[in-house]
Amino acid sequence: MKRLLWWLIAATRGGVNRARIIRMLHERPYNTNQLAEALELDYKTVQHHLSVLEKNKIIVSSGERYGKMYFLSDAMEENYDLFEDILDRMQGVDV
């Protein structure tokens, strides 16, 4: 999980936005539109990041189409402290 999170958050261009999404989903579930509005990002951008996170089993979804809600996976919930540690080690990144 540690390597995966480093790659998803620190080693890729969209890592900061993925980290912001993970933080929000740690607080409560959201759908794509709610995340896009809260993060002030384009809907398609959020959709892309959600797809990447879901393919890597960081998040899971429930429901269909516009009602689909996203949650952190059990594995991500168990490793949330590791995620926060990675963010702390990334200097100069404001999430």
CORJO-V351986 format. One record per pair of residues at least 12 apart in sequence whose ideal C-beta (glycine too) atoms are under 6 Angstrom apart, sorted by the first residue. I is the first residue (numbers start at 1). GAP is how many residues later the second one is. Records with the same first field share a line. If there is no record, write none. Layout:
BEGIN
I = GAP / GAP
END
This chain:
BEGIN
1 = 78
2 = 80
5 = 78 / 81
9 = 77
10 = 80
14 = 35
17 = 32
18 = 31
19 = 76
20 = 19 / 75
21 = 28
25 = 45 / 47
26 = 46
29 = 40 / 42
31 = 37 / 38
32 = 14 / 15
50 = 20
57 = 16
58 = 18
59 = 13 / 14
60 = 13
END
